[in-house]
Amino acid sequence: MRTWAIERRKRTRRLIELGGLVVKSGVVDLTGDDRAMIYGAFIWIADKLRNEERDRALALWAAKGKQAFEAERSSTNPAVTQQPSDRA
């Protein structure tokens, strides 16, 4: 397969995965699939990342995302992620 085709497939996969996160977050349903509103929200996020709030925003969003992924993981396979209780 040609290099350009491989790169195109990689880009397509990345875009599909990112679109999946937009849907998974609930933004699509919460905005009624309003593309201008969703785009505006992403512009607002980008602005946050361009100013002094960057580090705080990154830490907050990363923690929230990790928490959501973990909650999803534990709800789909509770036997694997259950923690032992602290009862002695």
C-alpha positions as CSV (number, residue, x, y, z in Angstrom):
1,M,0.0,0.0,0.0
2,R,1.2,3.5,-0.8
3,T,2.4,5.8,1.9
4,W,-0.2,8.4,1.2
5,A,-3.0,5.8,1.5
6,I,-1.6,4.6,4.8
7,E,-1.4,8.2,6.1
8,R,-5.0,8.9,4.9
9,R,-6.3,5.8,6.7
10,K,-4.5,6.9,9.9
11,R,-6.0,10.4,9.6
12,T,-9.5,9.0,8.9
13,R,-9.2,6.7,12.0
14,R,-8.1,9.6,14.2
15,L,-11.0,11.8,13.0
16,I,-13.5,9.0,13.6
17,E,-12.2,8.4,17.1
18,L,-12.3,12.1,17.9
19,G,-15.9,12.3,16.6
20,G,-16.8,9.3,18.8
21,L,-15.6,11.2,21.8
22,V,-17.8,14.2,20.9
23,V,-20.8,11.9,20.7
24,K,-19.8,9.9,23.8
25,S,-19.5,13.1,25.9
26,G,-23.1,13.8,25.2
27,V,-22.4,17.2,23.5
28,V,-24.2,16.1,20.3
29,D,-27.4,15.3,22.1
30,L,-27.2,18.2,24.5
31,T,-26.8,20.7,21.6
32,G,-29.4,19.1,19.3
33,D,-26.5,18.4,16.9
34,D,-26.0,22.1,16.3
35,R,-22.7,22.2,14.5
36,A,-22.2,25.9,15.0
37,M,-22.7,25.6,18.7
38,I,-20.3,22.6,19.0
39,Y,-17.7,24.4,16.9
40,G,-18.1,27.4,19.1
41,A,-17.6,25.3,22.2
42,F,-14.4,23.9,20.7
43,I,-13.2,27.4,19.9
44,W,-13.9,28.4,23.6
45,I,-11.9,25.3,24.7
46,A,-9.0,26.3,22.5
47,D,-9.1,29.9,23.9
48,K,-8.8,28.5,27.4
49,L,-5.7,26.5,26.3
50,R,-4.1,29.7,24.9
51,N,-4.2,31.6,28.1
52,E,-3.0,31.5,31.7
53,E,-5.8,29.0,32.6
54,R,-4.1,26.3,30.4
55,D,-2.5,24.2,33.1
56,R,-5.5,24.3,35.4
57,A,-7.9,23.4,32.5
58,L,-5.7,20.6,31.3
59,A,-5.5,19.1,34.7
60,L,-9.2,19.4,35.4
61,W,-10.3,18.0,32.0
62,A,-7.8,15.1,32.1
63,A,-9.0,14.1,35.6
64,K,-12.6,14.3,34.5
65,G,-11.9,12.3,31.4
66,K,-10.0,9.6,33.2
67,Q,-12.7,9.4,35.8
68,A,-15.4,8.9,33.1
69,F,-13.3,6.2,31.3
70,E,-12.8,4.4,34.6
71,A,-16.5,4.6,35.4
72,E,-17.3,3.2,32.0
73,R,-14.8,0.4,32.4
74,S,-16.1,-0.6,35.8
75,S,-19.7,-0.5,34.7
76,T,-19.0,-2.8,31.7
77,N,-16.9,-5.3,33.7
78,P,-17.4,-4.8,37.4
79,A,-15.7,-8.1,38.4
80,V,-12.4,-6.9,37.1
81,T,-12.2,-3.4,38.6
82,Q,-13.8,-4.0,42.0
83,Q,-11.6,-2.9,44.8
84,P,-11.3,-4.8,48.1
85,S,-13.1,-3.2,51.0
86,D,-11.3,-1.6,53.9
87,R,-13.2,-3.5,56.4
88,A,-11.0,-5.4,58.9
